[in-house]
């Protein structure tokens, strides 16, 4: 029985395996997600849902069956620094060709403008042990990226300097400590957010800007041309995109879904 189901899914995935965009709904249950999982073995997939909750559920289900998947989250009315960090980090991964098999995004997330491809490297810094890095230059970058200099870390997007030691609470909420020897990062450690004591050593930290930088770009401009876009339910997505566009106060920060299609 399982072999028959697997065969059917492969047949369906071959139908979905087209250049550009294809809709698989409306259908009930997890069928669109499972079909996309099969398709993702041949090419990358951007899976677009109508609702934010649908995107979260799809990511959880794909993770449970072992698919390499990432969520491109939507910015909400109260911009959360960790959501901005997740968006920028994923765009940076795409820029570096370090990408999952499937990216899941709700239609509001896709409609929200992003930095242009050329801007992404300015929004994200990846630091590794033994990197040559000016402490003063990094402090300046953190301030420009919206981080607050404090005496003691207490929340995300803050940093503190003591001699050659730089403590950072990243926009994503990680607490890290960088020890400098001159202009070289000598060691890196996680920091306990309560005691602020050094914990286990790490090899890399990803720092992202907290500022929402926009251009005329959107997520699809960062997606490789070889990928396939799968729409969960085109009718529901169209309705939700119109509803979202109508209720957003500043529509200059959005790309209309018809233009994205």
N, C-alpha and C positions, 0 to 999 in steps of 0.2 A: 504493500500500500504506500509506504514512504517513497519507494522508487517512482511510483506513478505520480505522486505529488511533486517530487523533485523534477521529474520530466516536464510536467505541466508548467512549473515555474520557469524552467529554462526556455520553454517555448514562448512563454509570455515575455520574458526578458529579451528574447531575440526580436520580438515585435517592438518593444520599447527602445531598443538599441538603435536610435536614429540621431542624426545631427540636428542640433537645435532643441526644440521643446516639445514635450508630449504630455497629454493628460491621461491619467489612469482612472479617474473617478467620474461620477460618484459611485462608490462601492462601499460595502460595510466592512468593518473590522480592520485587520492589519494587513490585508492583501497588498495595498500599494507599497507599504514599507518593505514587505518581504520580497516583492517583485523587484524593488529597487536594490535590495541587498544582493540578489542574484545578478542583476545588471552590473552592479559595482565591481564584480570580478573581472569584467571586460573593460570598463572605463569608469572614470570618476562620475559621480552623480551629485547634482544639486537638487535636493528634494524640498519642494515648497508646499507649505501647509496654509490653510486659511486662518487658523487661530494659533495664538502663542502656546496654549495648553497642548494642542495637537503636536506641535514641534517638540515640546518637552517629552511627551509620551513616546513619540517616535524615536527620539534619541535613546531613551531608556530601554526600549524594546530591542533596538539594533545592538546596543551594548550587551544586552543579555545573550544574544545569539553570536557574539564574538565579532561583530563588524566594527571596523575602524571608522568612527563617526565623530563629528564635531558639530556643536550647535553654534549658529551665528545668531546671537540674541538681538532682540529689538530694544532700542532705547525707549524708556518710558518718560512720562511727563517730568518726574523727578529723576534727573540723570544720575545714575549710580556709577561710581568710579569703577567698580569691579566689572560692570557690563561694558563700559567703554574699553577697559583693559582686555576683556575677552574678544571684543570685535577687532581691536588693533592687533592682538597677538595672532588671531586667525589669518588676518590679511597679511601679516608678516610671514607666516608659515607658507601661504600661497606664493608670496614673492620669492621665498627661498626654495620653492618646489618641495616643501616638507608638508604634504597634505594627506588628509584622511581619505578613505574610500568614498565616504558620503558626507556632505555638508547638509544639514537640515536648517531651514529658516522659515519663519512665518512670513506671510506676505507683507506685514508692516516692516519687518526687519529688512526685507529686500527693497522696499520703497524708500527707506531712509538713506539719504546720501552718505557717501563715505569719502575719505581722502582719495585723491587720485593715486594711481599706481606709483607714480614717481615720488609721492609724498610719504609713502608708508615707512620708508627707512628713516625718516625724520621723527616718526612717532614712536618708534620702538628701538630700544638698545638691548643687546644681548651681551652680557659680560661673563667672562670665564676666568678661572684661576690662571695666573701667569700672563694675562692680557696686559699690554702697555696701555695705561689709562691715566690721564691727568686727574688727580683728585679735585683740583679747582675747576677744571673743565666739566667734570661730571656734576659737581655741585651746581654750576651754572645751568647745565642741561636740565637738572631736576627742577630748578626754580622756573625755567621757561616752560617745562612740561606740567606745571601746576602743583608741584609738591611744596609743602610747607616746611621750613626749617624750624625745628623745635629743640628743646633741651632733652626731653625724654619722649620716645615714641608712645603714642596712645591709640592711633587709628591709622587707617590706610592713607597713602599719599603724603607721608611725612618722612623727614630724614634728620639725623643728628650727627654732628661731627665732633670727635674728640681726638685731637692730634692726627695720627694716620689711620684712625678707625672711622668708618662710615657705616652707621646703622640706617637701614631703609625699611620703611613699611610700604611695600609696593601697592600700586593701585588695585592689584588683584587680592590684596590682603595678606601677603606673605611678609614675614619679618626676617630680615637677613642682615648679616654683619660682614663687611668687607674690610680686610686688613691690608693696608698699602705699605709697600717698601719703596719709597721714592714714587715713581710713576708706574709701578707694577702692582697688580692685585696679587698679593702673596697667598692669602687664604680667604675662603668664604665659608660662612656657617649660617645655619638657621638660628633664629633667636626666639626664645620663649616669649610670647607676647605679654605674659604676666610678670615674670621675674626679670625679663630682658637679659637673661644669661645665655651664653653660647650653647648651642645644641650640636647636632651632627653636622659634619662638613658637607658641602655641596660643591659641584663643579661649575654650575652656571646659574645665573639669575636673569630673568627677562623683565625689563622695565618698560612700561608703556606710559605715554602721555595721558593725562586726565582730561585734557581739553577736547571738546567735540569739534574736530576740524572737518569741514565739508568742502566739496567741490561739486562739479556736475556729475561726478562718478557715482556708481552704485556697485553692489556686490558682484553683479554679473561681469563687470569689466575686469575683475580680479580673477575670475574663474578661467582656467585653461580652455582653449577653443575645442579641445578634444572631448571635453565633458558633455554629458547629456543633462538637460533640465527636465525633471519630472514634476508635474503638478498633481497634487493629491486629488483635488476636486475643482475643476476649472470654474464651475458655476458658483460654488461657495467662495472660492478665492476671488472671483470677480466682484461678487457682492460685498465681501469684506473689504476689498481694496477701495471700493467706492465709499463705503461707510467710513473707513479710516481717513480717507482724503477729506471728506466733508467735515469731520469733527476736529481735525488738527487745526490749531489756530494759525500757525505759520507754515503754509504749504510750500514755501520756497525751500524748505529743508527736505522735501520729498521729490521723488521721481514718480510720475503717474504710471500706474501699472500697465496701461496700454502702450506707453513708450518703452517700458521694459520688455514687454512681449515682442 
